[in-house]
């Protein structure tokens, strides 16, 4: 089969096919679909060790393709990255920032780790909050709370504190 033929397969079908044939032509579309989202997520969580973590993850998949047991491959990937990030002891502080980063990236870096995870997995990686809750091993309700709190904190960090009710200007008609 040609590489173009694999483009229409689901992630799970590609993984199953790769497990059987061990063909890089089958693995390549799977890798290309997820590499960017995984990188953007990891670079926000552990900037100094992103390359190491992702290289280890992809090598693990190449050597021993996972059994998903009904789980989506995309969700499985982020669960594995999350586990690696938890195990990884980053020698730098969580608020490590690149000198050229924007206010938004700086605000995201200042969030507590769990809130940052929830926000990035949902917004950057396009996972549903239910999937994020599964990855983080928290309830969906708690996941929604962390997501809302993270958004509010970012808005506050970027735009300043919210208006106080006693300081609201009168609307002139």
TAZI-V501587 format. One record per backbone hydrogen bond with DSSP energy under -1.0 kcal/mol. CO is the residue of the C=O (numbers start at 1). NH is the residue of the N-H. If there is no record, write none. Layout:
{{CO | NH} {CO | NH}}
This chain:
{{6 | 9} {10 | 14} {11 | 15} {12 | 16} {13 | 17} {14 | 18} {15 | 19} {16 | 20} {17 | 21} {18 | 22} {23 | 27} {24 | 28} {27 | 31} {28 | 32} {29 | 33} {31 | 35} {34 | 38} {35 | 39} {36 | 40} {37 | 41} {38 | 42} {39 | 43} {41 | 45} {42 | 46} {46 | 49} {49 | 53} {50 | 54} {51 | 55} {52 | 56} {53 | 57} {54 | 58} {55 | 59} {56 | 60} {57 | 61} {58 | 62} {59 | 63} {60 | 64} {68 | 71} {72 | 76} {73 | 77} {74 | 78} {75 | 79} {76 | 80} {77 | 81} {78 | 82} {79 | 83} {80 | 84} {81 | 85} {82 | 86} {83 | 87} {84 | 88} {93 | 96} {98 | 101} {102 | 106} {103 | 107} {104 | 108} {105 | 109} {106 | 110} {108 | 111} {112 | 116} {113 | 117} {114 | 118} {115 | 119} {116 | 120} {117 | 121} {118 | 122} {119 | 123} {120 | 124} {120 | 125} {121 | 127} {128 | 132} {129 | 133} {130 | 134} {131 | 135} {132 | 136} {133 | 138} {139 | 143} {140 | 144} {141 | 145} {142 | 146} {143 | 147} {144 | 148} {145 | 149} {146 | 150} {147 | 151} {148 | 152} {149 | 153} {150 | 154} {151 | 155} {152 | 156} {153 | 157} {154 | 158} {155 | 159} {156 | 160} {164 | 167}}
